[in-house]
Amino acid sequence: MKVKINNRLECVASFVEEDSYIIDVGCDHALLDIYLLQNKKNIKAIASDIKEGPLVQAKENIKKYQLTKKIEVKLGNGIETINENVDTIIISGMGGLNIIGILKYKTDLMKNVETLILSPNNDADKLRKEISKIGYYIEDESLVLEKGFFYPVICFKKGKKKYKREDYLFGPILIQKKEPEFFKYMKRQVEQKEKLLEILPKKYICRRIELKKELKVLKKYL
């Protein structure tokens, strides 16, 4: 019996390499971990969450799919439940600033981590910038439309690259790929920012200037 997951988690899973040892931070019900064990070769997994409730359900799901011996369940904050053999960190479904906080101040626990697969709910530009500062570059990324919202899925690898402001804002790989979802996302961004500019009082001069600059860049890609 195969577990079913949503489009966003499928995209996250697509970036996980075979033979990886992953920690799924904020694992919720561990559906991603189960999916990875069922669909990728030689995966080891830690399903970690800060709350007891999701882990109770996670354990039940893991038992249901007969993976109790292959997925370790841990209660803990952020990546504090990691071990030295983990090479891949997955965090999906949290705010970008929260993800930054989890990783930026615990780099001592990430010495053997080669891959970060991150899917923030917001502040993707800040996430790209801050994660790049701690010694990871953007190897690949995609945009997923799930229940009317666009979510980036970003795969970082250990190493360094230089990026421009536009790369942080829109994603250097997304800009290169020019996938249909990217243009839909950019079009929606233009519409939202134009509406905001219409209703924003003229006294907010700096914010209005900033919005106009952002719109100019967005329209360049459209």
C-alpha positions as protocol buffer text, in pm:
chain_id: "A"
residue {
  index: 1
  type: MET
  ca { x: 0 y: 0 z: 0 }
}
residue {
  index: 2
  type: LYS
  ca { x: 146 y: 332 z: -115 }
}
residue {
  index: 3
  type: VAL
  ca { x: 104 y: 651 z: 85 }
}
residue {
  index: 4
  type: LYS
  ca { x: -41 y: 956 z: -93 }
}
residue {
  index: 5
  type: ILE
  ca { x: 105 y: 1304 z: -48 }
}
residue {
  index: 6
  type: ASN
  ca { x: 24 y: 1647 z: -194 }
}
residue {
  index: 7
  type: ASN
  ca { x: 199 y: 1817 z: -486 }
}
residue {
  index: 8
  type: ARG
  ca { x: 418 y: 2027 z: -261 }
}
residue {
  index: 9
  type: LEU
  ca { x: 558 y: 1729 z: -72 }
}
residue {
  index: 10
  type: GLU
  ca { x: 603 y: 1538 z: -398 }
}
residue {
  index: 11
  type: CYS
  ca { x: 818 y: 1825 z: -522 }
}
residue {
  index: 12
  type: VAL
  ca { x: 1018 y: 1822 z: -198 }
}
residue {
  index: 13
  type: ALA
  ca { x: 1068 y: 1446 z: -235 }
}
residue {
  index: 14
  type: SER
  ca { x: 1189 y: 1487 z: -593 }
}
residue {
  index: 15
  type: PHE
  ca { x: 1496 y: 1673 z: -465 }
}
residue {
  index: 16
  type: VAL
  ca { x: 1593 y: 1398 z: -219 }
}
residue {
  index: 17
  type: GLU
  ca { x: 1874 y: 1182 z: -354 }
}
residue {
  index: 18
  type: GLU
  ca { x: 1884 y: 807 z: -308 }
}
residue {
  index: 19
  type: ASP
  ca { x: 2110 y: 682 z: -26 }
}
residue {
  index: 20
  type: SER
  ca { x: 2032 y: 995 z: 178 }
}
residue {
  index: 21
  type: TYR
  ca { x: 1998 y: 1013 z: 555 }
}
residue {
  index: 22
  type: ILE
  ca { x: 1733 y: 1277 z: 611 }
}
residue {
  index: 23
  type: ILE
  ca { x: 1585 y: 1464 z: 903 }
}
residue {
  index: 24
  type: ASP
  ca { x: 1235 y: 1596 z: 840 }
}
residue {
  index: 25
  type: VAL
  ca { x: 1195 y: 1892 z: 1075 }
}
residue {
  index: 26
  type: GLY
  ca { x: 833 y: 1966 z: 1162 }
}
residue {
  index: 27
  type: CYS
  ca { x: 741 y: 1629 z: 1016 }
}
residue {
  index: 28
  type: ASP
  ca { x: 372 y: 1663 z: 1107 }
}
residue {
  index: 29
  type: HIS
  ca { x: 229 y: 1313 z: 1038 }
}
residue {
  index: 30
  type: ALA
  ca { x: 549 y: 1178 z: 874 }
}
residue {
  index: 31
  type: LEU
  ca { x: 379 y: 1124 z: 536 }
}
residue {
  index: 32
  type: LEU
  ca { x: 680 y: 1262 z: 349 }
}
residue {
  index: 33
  type: ASP
  ca { x: 915 y: 1026 z: 530 }
}
residue {
  index: 34
  type: ILE
  ca { x: 693 y: 727 z: 453 }
}
residue {
  index: 35
  type: TYR
  ca { x: 674 y: 834 z: 88 }
}
residue {
  index: 36
  type: LEU
  ca { x: 1052 y: 861 z: 64 }
}
residue {
  index: 37
  type: LEU
  ca { x: 1105 y: 515 z: 212 }
}
residue {
  index: 38
  type: GLN
  ca { x: 854 y: 372 z: -34 }
}
residue {
  index: 39
  type: ASN
  ca { x: 986 y: 548 z: -344 }
}
residue {
  index: 40
  type: LYS
  ca { x: 1359 y: 604 z: -303 }
}
residue {
  index: 41
  type: LYS
  ca { x: 1640 y: 353 z: -255 }
}
residue {
  index: 42
  type: ASN
  ca { x: 1831 y: 323 z: 71 }
}
residue {
  index: 43
  type: ILE
  ca { x: 1676 y: 616 z: 259 }
}
residue {
  index: 44
  type: LYS
  ca { x: 1724 y: 657 z: 632 }
}
residue {
  index: 45
  type: ALA
  ca { x: 1497 y: 903 z: 810 }
}
residue {
  index: 46
  type: ILE
  ca { x: 1436 y: 1092 z: 1131 }
}
residue {
  index: 47
  type: ALA
  ca { x: 1085 y: 1233 z: 1167 }
}
residue {
  index: 48
  type: SER
  ca { x: 1116 y: 1523 z: 1411 }
}
residue {
  index: 49
  type: ASP
  ca { x: 862 y: 1763 z: 1558 }
}
residue {
  index: 50
  type: ILE
  ca { x: 841 y: 2004 z: 1850 }
}
residue {
  index: 51
  type: LYS
  ca { x: 489 y: 1890 z: 1940 }
}
residue {
  index: 52
  type: GLU
  ca { x: 378 y: 1560 z: 2090 }
}
residue {
  index: 53
  type: GLY
  ca { x: 44 y: 1552 z: 1903 }
}
residue {
  index: 54
  type: PRO
  ca { x: 177 y: 1523 z: 1547 }
}
residue {
  index: 55
  type: LEU
  ca { x: 431 y: 1262 z: 1658 }
}
residue {
  index: 56
  type: VAL
  ca { x: 158 y: 1041 z: 1800 }
}
residue {
  index: 57
  type: GLN
  ca { x: -10 y: 1042 z: 1459 }
}
residue {
  index: 58
  type: ALA
  ca { x: 329 y: 1004 z: 1289 }
}
residue {
  index: 59
  type: LYS
  ca { x: 402 y: 687 z: 1487 }
}
residue {
  index: 60
  type: GLU
  ca { x: 61 y: 545 z: 1397 }
}
residue {
  index: 61
  type: ASN
  ca { x: 117 y: 617 z: 1027 }
}
residue {
  index: 62
  type: ILE
  ca { x: 467 y: 469 z: 1034 }
}
residue {
  index: 63
  type: LYS
  ca { x: 331 y: 155 z: 1202 }
}
residue {
  index: 64
  type: LYS
  ca { x: 46 y: 135 z: 950 }
}
residue {
  index: 65
  type: TYR
  ca { x: 295 y: 128 z: 662 }
}
residue {
  index: 66
  type: GLN
  ca { x: 526 y: -116 z: 848 }
}
residue {
  index: 67
  type: LEU
  ca { x: 824 y: 119 z: 864 }
}
residue {
  index: 68
  type: THR
  ca { x: 875 y: 135 z: 1240 }
}
residue {
  index: 69
  type: LYS
  ca { x: 1231 y: 0 z: 1214 }
}
residue {
  index: 70
  type: LYS
  ca { x: 1327 y: 238 z: 934 }
}
residue {
  index: 71
  type: ILE
  ca { x: 1194 y: 578 z: 1048 }
}
residue {
  index: 72
  type: GLU
  ca { x: 1312 y: 716 z: 1381 }
}
residue {
  index: 73
  type: VAL
  ca { x: 1067 y: 950 z: 1554 }
}
residue {
  index: 74
  type: LYS
  ca { x: 1210 y: 1225 z: 1775 }
}
residue {
  index: 75
  type: LEU
  ca { x: 1058 y: 1501 z: 1987 }
}
residue {
  index: 76
  type: GLY
  ca { x: 1264 y: 1819 z: 1988 }
}
residue {
  index: 77
  type: ASN
  ca { x: 1316 y: 2177 z: 1879 }
}
residue {
  index: 78
  type: GLY
  ca { x: 1441 y: 2249 z: 1528 }
}
residue {
  index: 79
  type: ILE
  ca { x: 1747 y: 2047 z: 1429 }
}
residue {
  index: 80
  type: GLU
  ca { x: 1845 y: 1964 z: 1786 }
}
residue {
  index: 81
  type: THR
  ca { x: 1730 y: 1606 z: 1717 }
}
residue {
  index: 82
  type: ILE
  ca { x: 1984 y: 1564 z: 1435 }
}
residue {
  index: 83
  type: ASN
  ca { x: 2268 y: 1312 z: 1450 }
}
residue {
  index: 84
  type: GLU
  ca { x: 2612 y: 1322 z: 1291 }
}
residue {
  index: 85
  type: ASN
  ca { x: 2515 y: 1083 z: 1009 }
}
residue {
  index: 86
  type: VAL
  ca { x: 2237 y: 1302 z: 869 }
}
residue {
  index: 87
  type: ASP
  ca { x: 2333 y: 1455 z: 534 }
}
residue {
  index: 88
  type: THR
  ca { x: 1999 y: 1611 z: 433 }
}
residue {
  index: 89
  type: ILE
  ca { x: 1770 y: 1850 z: 622 }
}
residue {
  index: 90
  type: ILE
  ca { x: 1412 y: 1896 z: 505 }
}
residue {
  index: 91
  type: ILE
  ca { x: 1188 y: 2175 z: 634 }
}
residue {
  index: 92
  type: SER
  ca { x: 855 y: 2242 z: 465 }
}
residue {
  index: 93
  type: GLY
  ca { x: 544 y: 2435 z: 560 }
}
residue {
  index: 94
  type: MET
  ca { x: 695 y: 2692 z: 797 }
}
residue {
  index: 95
  type: GLY
  ca { x: 751 y: 3065 z: 763 }
}
residue {
  index: 96
  type: GLY
  ca { x: 1078 y: 3162 z: 599 }
}
residue {
  index: 97
  type: LEU
  ca { x: 1201 y: 3356 z: 903 }
}
residue {
  index: 98
  type: ASN
  ca { x: 1128 y: 3058 z: 1127 }
}
residue {
  index: 99
  type: ILE
  ca { x: 1332 y: 2829 z: 900 }
}
residue {
  index: 100
  type: ILE
  ca { x: 1619 y: 3079 z: 902 }
}
residue {
  index: 101
  type: GLY
  ca { x: 1610 y: 3083 z: 1284 }
}
residue {
  index: 102
  type: ILE
  ca { x: 1620 y: 2703 z: 1301 }
}
residue {
  index: 103
  type: LEU
  ca { x: 1928 y: 2677 z: 1078 }
}
residue {
  index: 104
  type: LYS
  ca { x: 2129 y: 2998 z: 1109 }
}
residue {
  index: 105
  type: TYR
  ca { x: 2211 y: 2964 z: 1478 }
}
residue {
  index: 106
  type: LYS
  ca { x: 2275 y: 2587 z: 1480 }
}
residue {
  index: 107
  type: THR
  ca { x: 2537 y: 2556 z: 1208 }
}
residue {
  index: 108
  type: ASP
  ca { x: 2759 y: 2364 z: 1449 }
}
residue {
  index: 109
  type: LEU
  ca { x: 2511 y: 2075 z: 1415 }
}
residue {
  index: 110
  type: MET
  ca { x: 2531 y: 2085 z: 1034 }
}
residue {
  index: 111
  type: LYS
  ca { x: 2894 y: 1989 z: 973 }
}
residue {
  index: 112
  type: ASN
  ca { x: 2802 y: 1677 z: 775 }
}
residue {
  index: 113
  type: VAL
  ca { x: 2488 y: 1820 z: 612 }
}
residue {
  index: 114
  type: GLU
  ca { x: 2538 y: 1854 z: 237 }
}
residue {
  index: 115
  type: THR
  ca { x: 2179 y: 1924 z: 132 }
}
residue {
  index: 116
  type: LEU
  ca { x: 1899 y: 2149 z: 257 }
}
residue {
  index: 117
  type: ILE
  ca { x: 1554 y: 2112 z: 100 }
}
residue {
  index: 118
  type: LEU
  ca { x: 1339 y: 2403 z: 215 }
}
residue {
  index: 119
  type: SER
  ca { x: 985 y: 2505 z: 125 }
}
residue {
  index: 120
  type: PRO
  ca { x: 886 y: 2823 z: 310 }
}
residue {
  index: 121
  type: ASN
  ca { x: 532 y: 2959 z: 331 }
}
residue {
  index: 122
  type: ASN
  ca { x: 663 y: 3314 z: 290 }
}
residue {
  index: 123
  type: ASP
  ca { x: 977 y: 3532 z: 289 }
}
residue {
  index: 124
  type: ALA
  ca { x: 1152 y: 3311 z: 32 }
}
residue {
  index: 125
  type: ASP
  ca { x: 1378 y: 3603 z: -67 }
}
residue {
  index: 126
  type: LYS
  ca { x: 1508 y: 3641 z: 288 }
}
residue {
  index: 127
  type: LEU
  ca { x: 1552 y: 3265 z: 315 }
}
residue {
  index: 128
  type: ARG
  ca { x: 1762 y: 3246 z: -2 }
}
residue {
  index: 129
  type: LYS
  ca { x: 1982 y: 3530 z: 118 }
}
residue {
  index: 130
  type: GLU
  ca { x: 2038 y: 3410 z: 475 }
}
residue {
  index: 131
  type: ILE
  ca { x: 2096 y: 3044 z: 387 }
}
residue {
  index: 132
  type: SER
  ca { x: 2348 y: 3153 z: 123 }
}
residue {
  index: 133
  type: LYS
  ca { x: 2535 y: 3336 z: 400 }
}
residue {
  index: 134
  type: ILE
  ca { x: 2587 y: 3017 z: 603 }
}
residue {
  index: 135
  type: GLY
  ca { x: 2768 y: 2833 z: 326 }
}
residue {
  index: 136
  type: TYR
  ca { x: 2504 y: 2683 z: 95 }
}
residue {
  index: 137
  type: TYR
  ca { x: 2419 y: 2764 z: -266 }
}
residue {
  index: 138
  type: ILE
  ca { x: 2096 y: 2713 z: -461 }
}
residue {
  index: 139
  type: GLU
  ca { x: 2134 y: 2402 z: -674 }
}
residue {
  index: 140
  type: ASP
  ca { x: 1773 y: 2370 z: -788 }
}
residue {
  index: 141
  type: GLU
  ca { x: 1424 y: 2505 z: -714 }
}
residue {
  index: 142
  type: SER
  ca { x: 1065 y: 2478 z: -829 }
}
residue {
  index: 143
  type: LEU
  ca { x: 734 y: 2653 z: -774 }
}
residue {
  index: 144
  type: VAL
  ca { x: 431 y: 2450 z: -672 }
}
residue {
  index: 145
  type: LEU
  ca { x: 69 y: 2564 z: -685 }
}
residue {
  index: 146
  type: GLU
  ca { x: -119 y: 2407 z: -393 }
}
residue {
  index: 147
  type: LYS
  ca { x: -476 y: 2505 z: -301 }
}
residue {
  index: 148
  type: GLY
  ca { x: -447 y: 2841 z: -474 }
}
residue {
  index: 149
  type: PHE
  ca { x: -110 y: 2939 z: -324 }
}
residue {
  index: 150
  type: PHE
  ca { x: 237 y: 2930 z: -478 }
}
residue {
  index: 151
  type: TYR
  ca { x: 512 y: 2767 z: -273 }
}
residue {
  index: 152
  type: PRO
  ca { x: 881 y: 2759 z: -364 }
}
residue {
  index: 153
  type: VAL
  ca { x: 1079 y: 2442 z: -302 }
}
residue {
  index: 154
  type: ILE
  ca { x: 1450 y: 2522 z: -285 }
}
residue {
  index: 155
  type: CYS
  ca { x: 1736 y: 2272 z: -282 }
}
residue {
  index: 156
  type: PHE
  ca { x: 2058 y: 2408 z: -134 }
}
residue {
  index: 157
  type: LYS
  ca { x: 2396 y: 2232 z: -151 }
}
residue {
  index: 158
  type: LYS
  ca { x: 2704 y: 2301 z: 59 }
}
residue {
  index: 159
  type: GLY
  ca { x: 2923 y: 2557 z: -114 }
}
residue {
  index: 160
  type: LYS
  ca { x: 2921 y: 2923 z: -216 }
}
residue {
  index: 161
  type: LYS
  ca { x: 2793 y: 3128 z: -506 }
}
residue {
  index: 162
  type: LYS
  ca { x: 2735 y: 3497 z: -556 }
}
residue {
  index: 163
  type: TYR
  ca { x: 2382 y: 3620 z: -619 }
}
residue {
  index: 164
  type: LYS
  ca { x: 2218 y: 3944 z: -727 }
}
residue {
  index: 165
  type: ARG
  ca { x: 1921 y: 4102 z: -551 }
}
residue {
  index: 166
  type: GLU
  ca { x: 1689 y: 3969 z: -823 }
}
residue {
  index: 167
  type: ASP
  ca { x: 1813 y: 3617 z: -757 }
}
residue {
  index: 168
  type: TYR
  ca { x: 1710 y: 3641 z: -394 }
}
residue {
  index: 169
  type: LEU
  ca { x: 1375 y: 3794 z: -485 }
}
residue {
  index: 170
  type: PHE
  ca { x: 1267 y: 3553 z: -759 }
}
residue {
  index: 171
  type: GLY
  ca { x: 1507 y: 3257 z: -743 }
}
residue {
  index: 172
  type: PRO
  ca { x: 1810 y: 3223 z: -973 }
}
residue {
  index: 173
  type: ILE
  ca { x: 1706 y: 2878 z: -1099 }
}
residue {
  index: 174
  type: LEU
  ca { x: 1341 y: 2976 z: -1139 }
}
residue {
  index: 175
  type: ILE
  ca { x: 1452 y: 3271 z: -1353 }
}
residue {
  index: 176
  type: GLN
  ca { x: 1659 y: 3035 z: -1570 }
}
residue {
  index: 177
  type: LYS
  ca { x: 1395 y: 2763 z: -1602 }
}
residue {
  index: 178
  type: LYS
  ca { x: 1111 y: 2998 z: -1698 }
}
residue {
  index: 179
  type: GLU
  ca { x: 849 y: 2735 z: -1618 }
}
residue {
  index: 180
  type: PRO
  ca { x: 476 y: 2815 z: -1666 }
}
residue {
  index: 181
  type: GLU
  ca { x: 420 y: 2827 z: -1289 }
}
residue {
  index: 182
  type: PHE
  ca { x: 690 y: 3094 z: -1260 }
}
residue {
  index: 183
  type: PHE
  ca { x: 509 y: 3329 z: -1500 }
}
residue {
  index: 184
  type: LYS
  ca { x: 176 y: 3268 z: -1326 }
}
residue {
  index: 185
  type: TYR
  ca { x: 342 y: 3353 z: -996 }
}
residue {
  index: 186
  type: MET
  ca { x: 507 y: 3667 z: -1134 }
}
residue {
  index: 187
  type: LYS
  ca { x: 179 y: 3783 z: -1288 }
}
residue {
  index: 188
  type: ARG
  ca { x: 4 y: 3742 z: -953 }
}
residue {
  index: 189
  type: GLN
  ca { x: 284 y: 3933 z: -781 }
}
residue {
  index: 190
  type: VAL
  ca { x: 239 y: 4222 z: -1026 }
}
residue {
  index: 191
  type: GLU
  ca { x: -136 y: 4231 z: -964 }
}
residue {
  index: 192
  type: GLN
  ca { x: -93 y: 4227 z: -585 }
}
residue {
  index: 193
  type: LYS
  ca { x: 172 y: 4499 z: -582 }
}
residue {
  index: 194
  type: GLU
  ca { x: -26 y: 4722 z: -820 }
}
residue {
  index: 195
  type: LYS
  ca { x: -331 y: 4693 z: -593 }
}
residue {
  index: 196
  type: LEU
  ca { x: -117 y: 4775 z: -291 }
}
residue {
  index: 197
  type: LEU
  ca { x: 28 y: 5078 z: -467 }
}
residue {
  index: 198
  type: GLU
  ca { x: -325 y: 5201 z: -541 }
}
residue {
  index: 199
  type: ILE
  ca { x: -440 y: 5189 z: -180 }
}
residue {
  index: 200
  type: LEU
  ca { x: -114 y: 5288 z: -10 }
}
residue {
  index: 201
  type: PRO
  ca { x: -135 y: 5647 z: 119 }
}
residue {
  index: 202
  type: LYS
  ca { x: 101 y: 5889 z: -57 }
}
residue {
  index: 203
  type: LYS
  ca { x: 269 y: 5977 z: 273 }
}
residue {
  index: 204
  type: TYR
  ca { x: 446 y: 5637 z: 264 }
}
residue {
  index: 205
  type: ILE
  ca { x: 697 y: 5769 z: 13 }
}
residue {
  index: 206
  type: CYS
  ca { x: 975 y: 5515 z: 71 }
}
residue {
  index: 207
  type: ARG
  ca { x: 743 y: 5213 z: 49 }
}
residue {
  index: 208
  type: ARG
  ca { x: 583 y: 5349 z: -267 }
}
residue {
  index: 209
  type: ILE
  ca { x: 925 y: 5395 z: -429 }
}
residue {
  index: 210
  type: GLU
  ca { x: 1022 y: 5042 z: -325 }
}
residue {
  index: 211
  type: LEU
  ca { x: 700 y: 4898 z: -471 }
}
residue {
  index: 212
  type: LYS
  ca { x: 755 y: 5078 z: -800 }
}
residue {
  index: 213
  type: LYS
  ca { x: 1108 y: 4936 z: -823 }
}
residue {
  index: 214
  type: GLU
  ca { x: 979 y: 4585 z: -752 }
}
residue {
  index: 215
  type: LEU
  ca { x: 708 y: 4623 z: -1017 }
}
residue {
  index: 216
  type: LYS
  ca { x: 964 y: 4736 z: -1272 }
}
residue {
  index: 217
  type: VAL
  ca { x: 1174 y: 4424 z: -1211 }
}
residue {
  index: 218
  type: LEU
  ca { x: 869 y: 4193 z: -1215 }
}
residue {
  index: 219
  type: LYS
  ca { x: 744 y: 4334 z: -1544 }
}
residue {
  index: 220
  type: LYS
  ca { x: 1087 y: 4283 z: -1697 }
}
residue {
  index: 221
  type: TYR
  ca { x: 1045 y: 3906 z: -1655 }
}
residue {
  index: 222
  type: LEU
  ca { x: 692 y: 3911 z: -1791 }
}
